Amino acid sequence: MVRVVGTHEAFTEFVGEIERPLAYALASAYGPEVGREATADALLYAWRKWEKVSVMDNPAGYLFRVGQSSARRYFHRRIVLPPVAPGELPHVEPALPVALSKLPLMQRVAVVLIHGQGYGAQEAGDLLGVSRSTARKHAERGMAKLRRELGVSNEA
Amino acid sequence: MRPDLEAQLRDYTDHIVERVNLDTFSTANHLPAVDPPSTARGVLVAAISAMAVIVLATPLLLSGVDPDMPVVDSLPDVHTWEWIRVDGTIDTLPSGQIFAGDGRFMALEEPCLPNEPSDCRPSQFWWSSPDGRAWTREPIDSELVDYELHPIDTGARTWIAGFRNDGSGSSALFRPVQEGWSQVDIGHQRFGHLPVIASKQDTVVVAFWSASGPKLAVSDDGGATFQSSRAPWFTTYFDVVANVDGFVAYVVDGLRQVDTWTSEDGWAWEQVETTAFVFSDPAHEVEVSGRPGGYMAVVSAGSETSYWRSRDALDWSRADISGGSIELTEFGLLRVATDPWTIREPFPWRFEFSTDGEDWHPLAIPPNTAITDDPARDAWSHADGRIFVTVDTWSGERIIWTGRFTDGG
């Protein structure tokens, strides 16, 4: 019984750390609705396989792959991120959702995590299963494309 | 344009993640109240869940489709699918997605292969082949410095749109000219995103989002010269196709509905007066493809996607299609699906083809083909009217599989 309580506590702590970046990554990768389901599926998988997941070197990256597998259940060829109509909140360039959705998956997730949410390149790299420098390069290439498509010529 | 792109990204991603509603799957609310599945109850829950997974993974077939309204109007009366393997090297076969148009196979060189470092640079070369076997590599334009290029297939003609990677924000559109490509001037130097193009005989309509809103560029000489004007609609998401009477534009309005506009010549447009919106589902984006005789529309709203079909691009009926990714080709529908619970490659992809959206014919997977987790990168496309092509890419070696229906019965 003590072991179970400890498992619950450890898992709850783990979810507290991983849930938000995982949700951002999967929502940006597959859209908010699919991202929600994929995140829930990945966390459920982690709970079921907790003995295995809890000792992994990179559980975040593994669960991102689990989420990706789950997302294929809802697979759509094109990722659609919801538009923001002029005048609605948040105030963003109307073309931003389109430009963001057209980025390759790795670039889109890296851009959202690193430039949109302020996660470190190492944390983003862990989720994506790539090195810190590769994650940073994905983010840089994605930001360059966004700036180009949105007509932003200088660094933000 | 707000200059603070990172702040916009933060606000926007906060906005979309709000929809995820993290509280709905907090550990207290979401996880089953069982121990990790080392207990009998855990095993039971896991078993029940596994059964649910099997049900969810079972391909969902069509139902309720009007048999009198085929998506496309022709398919050779053949049933056997055969694969042809073409071996080569990085120097003799293309690495990028293969597509077809203007009577040939084409591929834009893609040096940035999956799992390679992300600092590889886009290529300005393209490949062409008359038969999918022998390929030649040529520069798109020797004057270009560094472009990222995207093919746009209008059914009758293939175009290439590109963004210059020199920080200027400039863009270009290319049209096929004999064995090469010619850059065309549509009167604007910046696209907000890739344009949509429809062509009919010598009239070409290019619709695109610019910094000042949606624009149209129309050519009466096959795309050699364009004149541009402001589009009569003002939204980000739109698509344009040609039909027997001219051109039809589909525009997602502020109410998430799709308005229809028609034009005989591409210049003068008028909104179709309807008592109901053309598609009944809320839409974030609409994509229409096809040709006179059969059209398919994909209406997306978040994770919800509905499929519609029409003979004239104006009157639409809903097609109850589910499961996998659906792509409209000249001869029918291609469905790509996989077992969603396979984590590691190779994924068990399943390919099916249908001429009417009702009966689906499984297509065998090429032997010993490792398909990655992104079928879009693996280039399933229609070519030469009735041939599908996939590219299997590995370091130093290139293998192209061409699949087609034969008369073998």
Interface residues (C-beta under 8 A of the other chain):
Chain A: V4 T7 H8 F11 T12 V15 E19 R20 A23 Y24 A27 S28 Y30 G31 P32 E33 V34 G35 R36 E37 T39 A40 L43 L44 W47 R48 K49 W50 E51 R65 V66 Q68 S69 S70 A71 R72 R73 Y74 F75 H76 R77 R78 V80 L81 P82 P83 V84 A85 L89 P90 H91 V92 E93 P94 A95 L96 P97 V98 A99 L100 K102 L105 M106 Q107 V111 V112 H115 G116 Q117 G118 T134 K137 H138 R141 M143 A144 K145 L146 R147 R148 E149 L150 G151 V152 S153 N154 A156
Chain B: M1 R2 P3 D4 L5 E6 A7 Q8 L9 R10 D11 Y12 T13 D14 H15 I16 V17 R19 V20 N21 L22 T24 F25 S26 T27 H30 L31 P32 D35 P36 P37 S38 G42 A46 S49 L56 A57 P117 S118 D119 E148 F163 R164 N165 G167 S168 G169 R190 F191 G192 H193 L194 W209 A211 T236 Y237 V252 G254 H284 E285 E287 V298 S300 A301 G302 S303 E304 T305 G324 S325 I326 E327 A337 T338 P340 W341 T342 I343 F347 D373 D374 A376
